[in-house]
Amino acid sequence: MGHLRYGTSGGYSLSVCHPFFRRSSWPTKNLMLAGNFNMTNTKELNESLIAMGQHPIFATDTQALLEKVGYHLDEAHDNLYRYLRDEGHDA
């Protein structure tokens, strides 16, 4: 996957090139995101991540959104895993 867009804020470097990939040791929790948008509430998104117990280390809109979606993906995954485990399913 590749994505080319012009920068709307911040600097230009490989560390802010898309796509962003959120890796996990659980294969079903990996997430990749590329965007063509300019969000103006990145600070608020990062503050909400902090309130949920995360510690964002990035300041870009795409990375903030990736972490927000990833948080909810992890939560849904964990709930489904517990449900299936409690129903007697293994693996």
Backbone as CSV, one residue per row, in Angstrom:
resi,resn,N_x,N_y,N_z,CA_x,CA_y,CA_z,C_x,C_y,C_z
1,MET,0.842,-1.156,0.000,0.000,0.000,0.000,0.897,1.230,0.000
2,GLY,0.547,2.202,-0.783,1.260,3.462,-0.797,0.288,4.613,-0.819
3,HIS,0.729,5.741,-0.324,-0.149,6.904,-0.267,0.717,8.152,-0.343
4,LEU,0.350,9.059,-1.212,1.089,10.301,-1.370,0.137,11.455,-1.138
5,ARG,0.520,12.351,-0.271,-0.298,13.534,-0.020,0.622,14.659,0.391
6,TYR,0.132,15.857,0.304,0.934,16.983,0.747,0.735,17.164,2.246
7,GLY,1.770,17.627,2.938,1.670,17.842,4.376,0.847,19.083,4.677
8,THR,-0.063,18.967,5.625,-0.896,20.110,6.002,-0.401,20.769,7.273
9,SER,0.416,20.066,8.032,0.996,20.652,9.239,2.219,19.843,9.623
10,GLY,3.045,20.404,10.476,4.236,19.697,10.926,5.305,19.670,9.857
11,GLY,6.302,18.834,10.070,7.424,18.766,9.153,7.248,17.701,8.093
12,TYR,8.295,17.536,7.321,8.323,16.532,6.263,9.471,15.574,6.563
13,SER,9.141,14.333,6.862,10.165,13.323,7.108,9.538,11.943,6.965
14,LEU,10.383,10.932,6.926,9.878,9.561,6.814,9.001,9.179,8.002
15,SER,9.246,9.768,9.163,8.475,9.393,10.352,7.013,9.813,10.273
16,VAL,6.672,10.716,9.358,5.276,11.145,9.229,4.666,10.735,7.886
17,CYS,5.323,9.804,7.184,4.789,9.313,5.907,3.772,8.208,6.152
18,HIS,2.754,8.194,5.327,1.711,7.171,5.417,2.145,5.924,4.665
19,PRO,1.582,4.793,4.944,0.594,4.535,5.992,1.267,4.362,7.348
20,PHE,0.476,4.530,8.405,0.929,4.243,9.761,0.425,2.858,10.124
21,PHE,1.244,2.118,10.839,0.922,0.737,11.179,1.014,0.564,12.684
22,ARG,-0.055,0.086,13.275,-0.103,-0.186,14.715,0.035,-1.691,14.872
23,ARG,1.176,-2.127,15.385,1.483,-3.556,15.467,1.101,-4.131,16.830
24,SER,0.744,-5.395,16.792,0.422,-6.121,18.014,0.902,-7.554,17.866
25,SER,1.156,-8.197,18.985,1.514,-9.616,18.926,0.277,-10.478,18.648
26,TRP,-0.917,-9.903,18.773,-2.162,-10.574,18.388,-2.422,-10.220,16.924
27,PRO,-2.392,-11.179,16.007,-2.589,-10.858,14.590,-3.882,-10.099,14.299
28,THR,-4.933,-10.366,15.063,-6.213,-9.703,14.802,-6.272,-8.286,15.350
29,LYS,-5.202,-7.833,15.999,-5.183,-6.472,16.545,-4.285,-5.530,15.747
30,ASN,-3.686,-5.995,14.663,-2.865,-5.123,13.826,-3.768,-4.195,13.027
31,LEU,-3.308,-2.979,12.825,-4.131,-1.985,12.148,-3.235,-1.050,11.342
32,MET,-3.661,-0.747,10.123,-2.932,0.175,9.257,-3.894,1.266,8.812
33,LEU,-3.385,2.496,8.731,-4.235,3.613,8.338,-3.448,4.604,7.493
34,ALA,-4.063,5.024,6.418,-3.566,6.131,5.602,-4.749,7.061,5.409
35,GLY,-4.493,8.330,5.411,-5.618,9.250,5.302,-5.319,10.417,4.392
36,ASN,-6.368,10.982,3.881,-6.265,12.177,3.055,-7.213,13.209,3.662
37,PHE,-6.847,13.656,4.836,-7.695,14.572,5.583,-6.819,15.496,6.411
38,ASN,-7.413,16.508,6.960,-6.725,17.443,7.844,-7.616,17.664,9.057
39,MET,-7.376,16.901,10.099,-8.171,17.032,11.314,-7.624,18.187,12.148
40,THR,-8.511,18.934,12.718,-8.085,20.095,13.501,-8.196,19.861,15.003
41,ASN,-8.634,18.678,15.415,-8.795,18.404,16.845,-7.823,17.334,17.348
42,THR,-6.626,17.309,16.794,-5.645,16.303,17.192,-5.307,16.416,18.672
43,LYS,-5.183,17.629,19.172,-4.867,17.821,20.588,-5.953,17.191,21.462
44,GLU,-7.206,17.414,21.108,-8.310,16.847,21.886,-8.337,15.318,21.788
45,LEU,-8.042,14.789,20.595,-7.972,13.332,20.443,-6.895,12.750,21.351
46,ASN,-5.733,13.384,21.372,-4.652,12.898,22.228,-5.017,13.021,23.702
47,GLU,-5.729,14.086,24.077,-6.172,14.228,25.467,-7.147,13.116,25.843
48,SER,-8.025,12.731,24.906,-8.961,11.638,25.199,-8.224,10.305,25.299
49,LEU,-7.161,10.133,24.519,-6.351,8.919,24.630,-5.672,8.850,25.996
50,ILE,-5.169,9.978,26.459,-4.539,10.030,27.781,-5.560,9.683,28.858
51,ALA,-6.781,10.204,28.723,-7.844,9.909,29.692,-8.194,8.419,29.705
52,MET,-7.966,7.716,28.585,-8.241,6.277,28.509,-7.049,5.451,28.979
53,GLY,-5.966,6.123,29.383,-4.804,5.414,29.902,-3.674,5.231,28.915
54,GLN,-3.823,5.753,27.705,-2.748,5.644,26.720,-1.806,6.836,26.859
55,HIS,-0.653,6.718,26.253,0.341,7.781,26.293,0.830,8.053,24.874
56,PRO,0.078,8.864,24.112,0.458,9.117,22.716,1.820,9.799,22.625
57,ILE,2.614,9.315,21.685,3.942,9.890,21.480,4.025,10.625,20.151
58,PHE,2.905,10.701,19.430,2.877,11.342,18.127,1.990,12.576,18.183
59,ALA,2.160,13.448,17.228,1.349,14.665,17.197,0.594,14.829,15.885
60,THR,0.596,13.811,15.026,-0.097,13.956,13.749,-1.539,13.479,13.864
61,ASP,-2.385,14.031,13.007,-3.806,13.669,13.040,-4.024,12.197,12.714
62,THR,-3.303,11.671,11.745,-3.485,10.282,11.341,-3.074,9.327,12.456
63,GLN,-1.974,9.629,13.122,-1.529,8.761,14.209,-2.497,8.810,15.388
64,ALA,-3.034,9.989,15.686,-4.017,10.105,16.771,-5.263,9.285,16.442
65,LEU,-5.724,9.380,15.205,-6.901,8.616,14.788,-6.615,7.115,14.811
66,LEU,-5.433,6.724,14.363,-5.047,5.314,14.383,-5.098,4.765,15.806
67,GLU,-4.579,5.502,16.765,-4.588,5.044,18.152,-5.995,4.997,18.725
68,LYS,-6.828,5.967,18.363,-8.217,5.988,18.850,-8.986,4.774,18.309
69,VAL,-8.885,4.521,17.019,-9.545,3.357,16.418,-8.945,2.073,16.994
70,GLY,-7.626,2.050,17.136,-6.956,0.874,17.685,-7.397,0.548,19.098
71,TYR,-7.617,1.567,19.901,-8.094,1.359,21.268,-9.435,0.629,21.256
72,HIS,-10.352,1.100,20.423,-11.673,0.482,20.356,-11.617,-0.907,19.710
73,LEU,-10.717,-1.104,18.752,-10.511,-2.432,18.171,-10.031,-3.409,19.243
74,ASP,-9.057,-2.989,20.044,-8.551,-3.841,21.121,-9.655,-4.183,22.116
75,GLU,-10.444,-3.191,22.464,-11.532,-3.396,23.421,-12.553,-4.411,22.881
76,ALA,-12.951,-4.252,21.619,-13.907,-5.181,21.008,-13.307,-6.584,20.899
77,HIS,-12.037,-6.663,20.524,-11.356,-7.949,20.418,-11.340,-8.651,21.768
78,ASP,-10.967,-7.926,22.819,-10.882,-8.520,24.150,-12.251,-8.999,24.638
79,ASN,-13.284,-8.210,24.381,-14.640,-8.614,24.778,-15.077,-9.883,24.051
80,LEU,-14.815,-9.949,22.752,-15.173,-11.136,21.976,-14.377,-12.353,22.440
81,TYR,-13.098,-12.156,22.689,-12.254,-13.251,23.167,-12.792,-13.810,24.485
82,ARG,-13.103,-12.929,25.441,-13.627,-13.381,26.735,-14.970,-14.099,26.571
83,TYR,-15.827,-13.561,25.723,-17.132,-14.185,25.489,-16.967,-15.603,24.943
84,LEU,-16.154,-15.747,23.911,-15.960,-17.068,23.305,-15.271,-18.028,24.269
85,ARG,-14.306,-17.527,25.023,-13.639,-18.369,26.023,-14.641,-18.864,27.068
86,ASP,-15.484,-17.951,27.549,-16.469,-18.313,28.575,-17.539,-19.263,28.041
87,GLU,-17.755,-19.251,26.726,-18.712,-20.173,26.105,-18.091,-21.546,25.841
88,GLY,-16.808,-21.689,26.158,-16.154,-22.983,26.023,-15.369,-23.181,24.746
89,HIS,-15.238,-22.139,23.939,-14.450,-22.252,22.706,-12.972,-22.090,23.041
90,ASP,-12.142,-22.865,22.386,-10.709,-22.699,22.578,-10.077,-22.200,21.291
91,ALA,-8.875,-21.711,21.426,-8.120,-21.132,20.306,-8.854,-19.945,19.818
